[in-house]
Amino acid sequence: MRDPANLPALLQSFFTTRLMTQRKVSPHTIASYRDTFRLLLQFAQKRLRKAPSQLGLDDLDASLIGAFLEDLENRRHNGARSRNLRLTAIRSFFRYASLEAPAHSGIIQRVLAIPNQRQRRALVGFPTRPEIEALLDPEGTPPNRTKWLGRRDHAFLLTAVQTGLRLSEMTAWRHEDVTLGAGAHVRCRGKGRKQRCTPLAKPTVAVLKHWIREPGREDSKTLFPSTRGGPLSADGVQHLLARHVAQARKNCASLRKKRVSPHVLRHAAAMELLQAGVDRAVIALWLGHESVETTQIYLDADLALKEQALAKTNPVKGAPKRYQPDDELLAFLKQL
């Protein structure tokens, strides 16, 4: 009979039985949870001087989990968002452990009671239309479309900006996912295994038609392959984007102050839709958001919409007045 407090057996059962068999979670979730527990077990090994295979459920108490979360912030410089994502994976495991090892409910409940860290909600950053054009400028340096890599990068970046798909959705594209005839669109499987179709604009269709006919890649089923023919990795996309952004910054000064990542290109697509007057519910459907409220971040970030609203108002009239310092005694009391 399996010891319910045996951490290795319980953790293996959590991944194989709970996540893969029962919940059938996506490979991205499996990878995220796996990385969390690799970091946690390595931290516990150093702190307790015990091999991971020798750890028990009691070893992962609330104090150790709390110290692990602090280590993520202090040593690995993780932000509140990353810290909370790691805690989400740990909570999921301990909820499973509460069913399999109820005798340890005291330790389990104390871990589950660890709160999320509140995080600042910064405004969404996004490139403007001139900055996007500088990134995709066919007459400029980025990307150099006289070479195969340049033509691939141009097709990839143009499609990313127009569709607003997630990085994982684009790197998984295969030729059969794209329809370039009447009703041109691309199919993808996003978060939660939800499938959706995204329409393609005429300029994007024209570029993709040329790209699909590109010679020398008939053996690759991936729409945007690496030089070896396989799918582009996340690091590969980060590298190619950083290379082209660095070139675009030479001709576009405003890009020098902005951080442009693959996810920022998704923000750019959302802002293009918002500024074109598309309803927020349609934008949420386009991006594959679970809730319309998620799309609120783009409304918060769009200064142009707020300026248009301000122009329709009748501002309260006011006149500047000369500054008069407070009485010395009142000033002293004010400072207390």
Backbone torsions as a table, in degrees:
resi	resn	phi	psi	omega
1	MET	NA	136.1	-177.2
2	ARG	-74.7	134.0	177.2
3	ASP	-72.6	119.7	-176.9
4	PRO	-64.7	-20.7	179.7
5	ALA	-90.6	1.0	179.3
6	ASN	-74.8	106.4	-172.7
7	LEU	-62.3	-47.1	-179.2
8	PRO	-57.3	-45.3	-179.6
9	ALA	-67.0	-39.4	-179.1
10	LEU	-67.2	-39.4	-179.4
11	LEU	-69.7	-40.5	177.0
12	GLN	-63.1	-41.5	178.5
13	SER	-65.3	-35.7	178.8
14	PHE	-61.0	-43.8	-177.9
15	PHE	-74.7	-48.5	-173.2
16	THR	-78.1	-41.9	-176.5
17	THR	-88.7	-53.0	-174.1
18	ARG	-71.8	-54.9	-173.3
19	LEU	-78.3	-50.7	-173.1
20	MET	-79.1	-45.6	-173.4
21	THR	-86.0	-50.0	-174.6
22	GLN	-80.7	-51.1	-176.2
23	ARG	-89.4	-20.1	180.0
24	LYS	50.5	52.4	-178.9
25	VAL	-72.0	164.6	-176.8
26	SER	-73.7	158.4	175.7
27	PRO	-57.7	-30.1	178.9
28	HIS	-65.9	-39.8	177.8
29	THR	-66.8	-43.0	178.1
30	ILE	-58.3	-46.2	-178.7
31	ALA	-63.7	-41.3	-179.9
32	SER	-64.8	-45.6	179.1
33	TYR	-66.4	-38.7	178.6
34	ARG	-60.2	-47.1	-179.3
35	ASP	-63.4	-36.5	178.3
36	THR	-61.1	-47.3	-176.3
37	PHE	-75.9	-26.0	172.4
38	ARG	-64.5	-43.7	177.6
39	LEU	-65.3	-41.9	-178.1
40	LEU	-65.8	-43.8	-179.0
41	LEU	-68.2	-37.0	176.2
42	GLN	-65.6	-38.7	177.6
43	PHE	-66.1	-44.0	179.9
44	ALA	-64.5	-36.1	178.7
45	GLN	-62.3	-43.3	179.4
46	LYS	-70.2	-37.9	-174.6
47	ARG	-77.1	-40.4	-175.6
48	LEU	-100.4	-8.8	-177.8
49	ARG	55.9	44.8	177.2
50	LYS	-132.6	139.6	177.9
51	ALA	-65.0	146.1	-180.0
52	PRO	-53.2	-37.1	-179.8
53	SER	-70.1	-12.5	179.6
54	GLN	-100.7	-1.4	-178.5
55	LEU	-76.1	147.4	174.0
56	GLY	-110.8	167.6	-180.0
57	LEU	-60.4	-34.6	-179.9
58	ASP	-64.7	-23.7	-180.0
59	ASP	-69.0	-28.5	-179.0
60	LEU	-92.5	63.6	179.9
61	ASP	-85.0	-179.8	-174.9
62	ALA	-63.8	-34.7	-179.2
63	SER	-67.2	-40.5	178.7
64	LEU	-68.5	-41.4	178.7
65	ILE	-63.0	-41.3	178.0
66	GLY	-62.8	-41.4	178.1
67	ALA	-65.7	-36.1	177.5
68	PHE	-63.5	-42.9	179.8
69	LEU	-65.7	-38.0	176.1
70	GLU	-65.7	-36.7	178.5
71	ASP	-65.0	-37.0	177.2
72	LEU	-59.9	-40.1	-178.6
73	GLU	-75.2	-44.3	-171.4
74	ASN	-83.3	-43.6	-175.0
75	ARG	-92.7	-41.2	-178.2
76	ARG	-93.9	-6.2	176.2
77	HIS	59.4	38.1	175.3
78	ASN	-76.2	143.0	176.1
79	GLY	-80.8	179.9	-178.0
80	ALA	-62.9	-36.9	-178.7
81	ARG	-63.5	-48.2	179.9
82	SER	-64.8	-40.7	178.3
83	ARG	-60.0	-43.6	-178.9
84	ASN	-69.1	-33.2	176.8
85	LEU	-65.6	-39.7	176.0
86	ARG	-63.5	-41.4	179.7
87	LEU	-65.1	-34.3	177.1
88	THR	-60.8	-43.0	178.1
89	ALA	-64.3	-41.9	179.7
90	ILE	-64.7	-42.3	178.5
91	ARG	-61.8	-41.5	179.6
92	SER	-58.9	-43.0	178.1
93	PHE	-64.8	-43.3	-177.4
94	PHE	-71.3	-27.5	172.4
95	ARG	-66.9	-38.0	174.7
96	TYR	-66.2	-40.5	179.7
97	ALA	-64.3	-30.3	180.0
98	SER	-64.8	-25.8	176.8
99	LEU	-85.0	-35.5	-176.3
100	GLU	-86.3	-27.5	-177.6
101	ALA	-134.0	67.4	-176.4
102	PRO	-64.0	-21.5	179.3
103	ALA	-65.1	-18.3	-179.0
104	HIS	-104.9	28.2	-175.1
105	SER	-62.8	-29.4	179.8
106	GLY	-61.7	-50.5	178.6
107	ILE	-64.6	-41.3	-177.2
108	ILE	-63.6	-44.6	-178.2
109	GLN	-65.9	-34.6	178.5
110	ARG	-67.7	-35.0	175.8
111	VAL	-69.0	-42.9	-179.4
112	LEU	-65.6	-21.2	-179.2
113	ALA	-82.4	-7.4	178.4
114	ILE	-63.7	124.0	-174.6
115	PRO	-82.1	158.0	169.8
116	ASN	-67.4	153.7	176.1
117	GLN	-89.6	129.7	179.2
118	ARG	-68.0	141.8	-176.7
119	GLN	-129.1	148.7	176.9
120	ARG	-70.5	141.1	178.6
121	ARG	-101.1	95.8	-178.0
122	ALA	-78.6	155.4	175.8
123	LEU	-66.2	144.2	-179.6
124	VAL	-69.2	131.2	175.2
125	GLY	-91.5	140.5	-179.9
126	PHE	-153.3	146.8	176.9
127	PRO	-77.2	144.5	177.3
128	THR	-79.7	171.6	179.8
129	ARG	-58.8	-45.8	177.3
130	PRO	-60.0	-35.5	179.8
131	GLU	-70.2	-37.2	176.6
132	ILE	-66.0	-42.1	179.1
133	GLU	-63.9	-35.2	176.7
134	ALA	-66.2	-35.4	179.7
135	LEU	-70.3	-32.0	-175.1
136	LEU	-107.8	6.2	-173.6
137	ASP	-54.7	113.0	179.9
138	PRO	-68.4	-20.3	-179.4
139	GLU	-90.2	-17.4	-179.0
140	GLY	-91.9	-164.6	-177.2
141	THR	-75.5	-46.7	-175.6
142	PRO	-95.5	137.3	-25.2
143	PRO	-82.4	154.7	179.5
144	ASN	-78.5	100.8	-172.5
145	ARG	-85.9	10.2	173.0
146	THR	-81.0	-10.3	179.9
147	LYS	-117.3	157.5	-177.8
148	TRP	-60.0	-44.0	-179.7
149	LEU	-62.0	-39.8	179.3
150	GLY	-64.8	-40.0	179.7
151	ARG	-68.8	-38.0	176.2
152	ARG	-64.3	-46.5	-177.7
153	ASP	-63.8	-40.5	179.4
154	HIS	-63.2	-45.2	179.1
155	ALA	-63.4	-40.5	-179.4
156	PHE	-65.2	-49.3	-176.0
157	LEU	-67.2	-40.9	178.7
158	LEU	-62.0	-43.6	179.7
159	THR	-66.6	-37.9	179.0
160	ALA	-63.5	-44.6	-178.4
161	VAL	-67.8	-36.7	-176.0
162	GLN	-79.1	-37.4	-175.9
163	THR	-90.0	-30.3	-177.4
164	GLY	70.8	23.9	-179.5
165	LEU	-76.4	157.2	177.7
166	ARG	-70.3	158.1	-179.2
167	LEU	-58.2	-46.2	-178.4
168	SER	-64.3	-30.0	179.7
169	GLU	-72.5	-37.3	-178.2
170	MET	-75.7	-39.9	-178.8
171	THR	-69.9	-17.2	179.1
172	ALA	-90.2	-2.5	-178.1
173	TRP	-61.5	138.4	172.7
174	ARG	-120.3	165.2	-176.9
175	HIS	-57.4	-37.6	-176.9
176	GLU	-72.3	-9.1	178.6
177	ASP	-81.4	-9.5	-173.8
178	VAL	-111.4	130.5	174.0
179	THR	-116.7	119.2	-173.5
180	LEU	-112.5	7.9	176.7
181	GLY	-87.6	-140.9	176.9
182	ALA	-64.5	137.9	-176.9
183	GLY	65.6	45.3	-176.7
184	ALA	-56.8	133.5	-179.2
185	HIS	-160.5	171.4	175.5
186	VAL	-129.4	141.2	178.4
187	ARG	-103.1	145.5	176.9
188	CYS	-151.6	163.5	174.5
189	ARG	-115.3	116.3	-175.4
190	GLY	-100.9	-153.2	-179.5
191	LYS	-61.8	146.0	179.8
192	GLY	69.0	18.5	-179.5
193	ARG	60.9	23.6	179.6
194	LYS	-82.2	129.1	177.3
195	GLN	-93.1	141.4	176.3
196	ARG	-151.0	160.6	178.3
197	CYS	-114.0	139.6	179.3
198	THR	-123.0	124.3	-179.6
199	PRO	-68.3	153.8	-179.5
200	LEU	-112.2	136.0	177.2
201	ALA	-74.5	159.3	-177.4
202	LYS	-59.1	-43.5	177.3
203	PRO	-61.5	-36.2	178.8
204	THR	-67.8	-40.7	178.5
205	VAL	-61.1	-43.8	-179.1
206	ALA	-61.6	-43.6	-179.5
207	VAL	-66.5	-42.0	-179.2
208	LEU	-67.2	-35.1	177.1
209	LYS	-61.2	-44.1	177.8
210	HIS	-66.4	-38.5	-177.0
211	TRP	-68.2	-40.2	-178.8
212	ILE	-66.2	-29.1	178.1
213	ARG	-84.5	3.6	-179.3
214	GLU	-58.1	125.9	-179.0
215	PRO	-73.7	155.5	173.1
216	GLY	92.3	0.6	-179.8
217	ARG	-127.7	28.5	-178.1
218	GLU	-64.9	-24.2	-177.2
219	ASP	-80.5	-9.7	-177.2
220	SER	-98.5	128.2	176.9
221	LYS	-88.2	-11.3	-179.5
222	THR	-78.6	136.7	-177.5
223	LEU	-65.8	-43.8	178.6
224	PHE	-120.0	83.4	-175.4
225	PRO	-81.2	162.4	171.1
226	SER	-78.5	179.3	179.3
227	THR	-64.7	-18.9	178.9
228	ARG	-93.2	-2.8	177.0
229	GLY	99.0	-14.3	179.8
230	GLY	-87.5	179.1	179.3
231	PRO	-65.0	149.3	173.5
232	LEU	-66.3	138.8	175.4
233	SER	-85.6	166.3	177.1
234	ALA	-61.6	-40.6	177.7
235	ASP	-64.7	-36.8	178.7
236	GLY	-63.6	-40.8	178.3
237	VAL	-67.2	-41.9	177.9
238	GLN	-58.8	-41.5	-178.2
239	HIS	-66.4	-47.4	-177.7
240	LEU	-66.4	-37.6	178.7
241	LEU	-66.9	-43.7	179.3
242	ALA	-61.1	-37.1	179.9
243	ARG	-64.7	-44.1	-177.8
244	HIS	-75.6	-32.9	175.9
245	VAL	-64.5	-40.8	178.7
246	ALA	-61.2	-37.9	177.5
247	GLN	-70.8	-40.2	-178.2
248	ALA	-66.4	-30.2	-179.4
249	ARG	-64.3	-21.2	179.1
250	LYS	-67.8	-29.1	-178.5
251	ASN	-109.8	-6.0	-178.1
252	CYS	-133.0	100.6	-174.0
253	ALA	-64.3	-34.1	-176.8
254	SER	-66.6	-24.6	178.7
255	LEU	-69.9	-20.1	-177.7
256	ARG	-67.8	-21.0	-178.1
257	LYS	-99.1	2.6	-175.5
258	LYS	-117.3	145.4	173.1
259	ARG	-95.4	120.0	-177.4
260	VAL	-112.8	113.6	177.9
261	SER	-117.1	170.0	176.1
262	PRO	-56.5	-36.1	-179.4
263	HIS	-72.2	-27.8	176.9
264	VAL	-66.3	-32.8	175.2
265	LEU	-63.8	-33.6	175.2
266	ARG	-65.0	-40.5	176.2
267	HIS	-62.0	-38.6	-179.7
268	ALA	-61.5	-41.6	178.8
269	ALA	-63.7	-41.6	179.7
270	ALA	-63.6	-41.5	-179.6
271	MET	-68.3	-34.7	176.3
272	GLU	-61.1	-42.4	178.9
273	LEU	-66.8	-43.6	-178.3
274	LEU	-63.3	-45.7	-178.3
275	GLN	-71.0	-17.7	175.6
276	ALA	-84.9	0.0	177.2
277	GLY	89.8	13.6	179.3
278	VAL	-71.6	138.0	-179.1
279	ASP	-62.4	147.6	-176.6
280	ARG	-61.2	-36.3	179.8
281	ALA	-64.9	-36.6	179.0
282	VAL	-69.5	-38.6	178.3
283	ILE	-63.5	-41.9	177.7
284	ALA	-61.2	-41.4	177.6
285	LEU	-64.6	-41.2	-179.8
286	TRP	-61.7	-45.5	-175.6
287	LEU	-81.7	-11.5	-178.3
288	GLY	78.9	29.0	178.1
289	HIS	-73.9	142.2	178.2
290	GLU	-67.7	-34.9	-176.8
291	SER	-132.5	147.5	176.4
292	VAL	-64.2	-27.8	-178.6
293	GLU	-62.7	-27.4	179.0
294	THR	-61.8	-31.1	-178.5
295	THR	-74.4	-10.2	-179.4
296	GLN	-59.2	-28.2	-177.3
297	ILE	-61.2	-28.2	-179.8
298	TYR	-76.7	-34.0	174.7
299	LEU	-64.6	-40.1	179.9
300	ASP	-63.4	-33.1	-172.8
301	ALA	-87.4	-16.8	-173.0
302	ASP	-84.4	96.9	179.5
303	LEU	-68.3	-32.3	-178.2
304	ALA	-62.0	-41.3	178.4
305	LEU	-63.9	-39.1	179.8
306	LYS	-68.0	-37.1	177.6
307	GLU	-66.5	-36.1	176.7
308	GLN	-65.3	-38.8	177.4
309	ALA	-66.0	-39.7	178.9
310	LEU	-63.3	-37.2	-179.0
311	ALA	-65.0	-22.5	-179.2
312	LYS	-88.0	-6.7	-176.9
313	THR	-93.9	167.1	175.4
314	ASN	-108.4	97.3	-172.8
315	PRO	-62.9	148.1	175.2
316	VAL	-70.2	130.2	-178.4
317	LYS	-79.7	140.5	178.1
318	GLY	-148.2	160.5	-179.8
319	ALA	-128.1	141.1	179.7
320	PRO	-68.4	146.0	177.3
321	LYS	-122.6	155.7	-179.9
322	ARG	-75.8	139.4	-178.1
323	TYR	-69.0	133.3	176.5
324	GLN	-122.5	116.7	-178.9
325	PRO	-66.0	150.6	177.9
326	ASP	-67.8	158.8	170.1
327	ASP	-56.2	146.3	-175.6
328	GLU	-58.3	-41.3	-178.3
329	LEU	-70.4	-40.9	177.5
330	LEU	-64.7	-38.2	178.6
331	ALA	-62.9	-40.1	177.9
332	PHE	-62.7	-45.0	-179.6
333	LEU	-65.6	-34.5	179.9
334	LYS	-65.5	-30.9	-177.8
335	GLN	-79.3	-13.3	-177.5
336	LEU	-70.8	NA	NA
